[in-house]
Amino acid sequence: MALARKGRDHVQAPQILSTFHKGDEVFLARGSYEGTLGIFLNLRGDPKWADILERNAQVRSHPVEWLEHAKPGATS
């Protein structure tokens, strides 16, 4: 027996809107590495996490909620 879909042909996954784009200069505003500067690379499979290219040439993952856009001329 088939179940009625009540007008839904498919279910869409929610779109994650990020204020960060590849190449954006960011810094960690919170967390254990607070103040770390880097370049935003991408969101991870879990969109609450992002890969950041840090100034020491390491790529690390950090929670997106800890990130803020770096202000021009900021150094650390």
C-alpha positions as CSV (number, residue, x, y, z in Angstrom):
1,M,0.0,0.0,0.0
2,A,1.4,3.4,-1.0
3,L,1.4,6.3,1.4
4,A,-0.2,9.6,0.4
5,R,2.3,12.4,0.1
6,K,0.0,15.3,0.8
7,G,1.3,17.5,-2.1
8,R,5.0,16.9,-1.5
9,D,6.9,15.4,-4.4
10,H,10.2,15.5,-2.7
11,V,12.0,16.8,0.4
12,Q,14.7,19.4,0.0
13,A,17.5,19.8,2.4
14,P,17.7,23.2,3.9
15,Q,20.2,25.5,2.3
16,I,22.9,26.9,4.5
17,L,23.7,30.5,3.8
18,S,27.2,31.6,4.8
19,T,28.4,35.1,5.1
20,F,31.8,33.8,4.3
21,H,33.2,33.1,0.9
22,K,36.4,31.4,-0.3
23,G,39.3,33.8,0.1
24,D,37.7,36.0,2.8
25,E,40.1,37.1,5.5
26,V,38.7,35.9,8.8
27,F,39.7,35.7,12.5
28,L,38.7,33.5,15.4
29,A,36.6,35.8,17.6
30,R,36.1,33.0,20.2
31,G,37.5,29.7,21.2
32,S,40.9,28.3,22.3
33,Y,42.6,29.9,19.3
34,E,41.0,33.3,19.7
35,G,42.6,36.0,17.6
36,T,44.0,33.6,15.0
37,L,43.9,35.1,11.5
38,G,43.4,33.1,8.3
39,I,41.7,32.7,5.0
40,F,38.3,31.1,4.7
41,L,38.4,28.1,2.4
42,N,35.1,26.3,2.6
43,L,32.4,24.8,4.8
44,R,32.8,21.2,5.9
45,G,30.4,18.4,5.4
46,D,28.8,19.6,8.7
47,P,28.0,23.2,7.7
48,K,28.6,24.4,11.2
49,W,32.3,23.9,10.6
50,A,34.7,25.6,8.2
51,D,38.3,25.0,6.9
52,I,40.6,28.0,7.5
53,L,44.1,28.5,6.0
54,E,45.9,29.9,9.0
55,R,48.9,32.3,8.8
56,N,51.2,29.4,9.7
57,A,50.2,27.6,6.5
58,Q,48.1,25.0,8.3
59,V,44.5,24.2,7.3
60,R,42.4,23.7,10.4
61,S,38.7,23.3,11.0
62,H,36.8,25.7,13.4
63,P,33.2,26.3,14.2
64,V,31.7,28.9,11.9
65,E,30.1,30.6,14.9
66,W,33.6,31.5,16.1
67,L,34.5,33.3,12.9
68,E,34.3,36.9,12.0
69,H,35.5,38.9,9.0
70,A,38.9,40.4,9.6
71,K,39.2,44.1,9.3
72,P,41.6,45.5,6.7
73,G,45.0,46.0,8.1
74,A,44.5,43.6,11.0
75,T,47.6,41.6,12.0
76,S,48.3,38.9,14.6
